[in-house]
Amino acid sequence: MEGILQEVVDIVRADPHGGPALGLYALVSTLKMDRSGHLYMLRKLRELSPEHRRLAYGLMELMARGDNRGEQWEAAVAAMDEAIRKG
């Protein structure tokens, strides 16, 4: 796991119940559901700092390229799920 996904995992692990972690985790959870149409309230982006919005946009780019599946994506989602459960 590298790049954007690793940065997001690190944020979720560092403070699993913090606003940025929960916002990014919600976006990741939405982006992994292709059939849902990726329903995410874009106004939630306002609650993120510019740095966290950069990560959110990076996650959306991964989805646009079709990289929201596969080994790296699944490993990142599993790491975030674990951090949220344990946090």
Phi, psi and omega in degrees: 000135182210172173064223185306312182301316180295320178299318180292317177302316180299319179295317180293319179294323184291324182206076188302338181249011176282157181306309180299318181297314182292322178295315180291322178297320177298319178296314179300316180299323178289317184291341180278353182253084182304318185289343181282349184080011178057055181285109180221132180287107184298336178296341176298335178299332179297333182280349182266149174291164177306321179294318179289327175296323177303317178294319179299316179296323177296320177297319178295324177295320176302316179297316181298328178275356181083015182267018177266035173202169181103179188301311182295316180298312182297321178296319179294315179298317179298319179295319178291317177303315180297315181297319180295316180297317184279334186294000000 
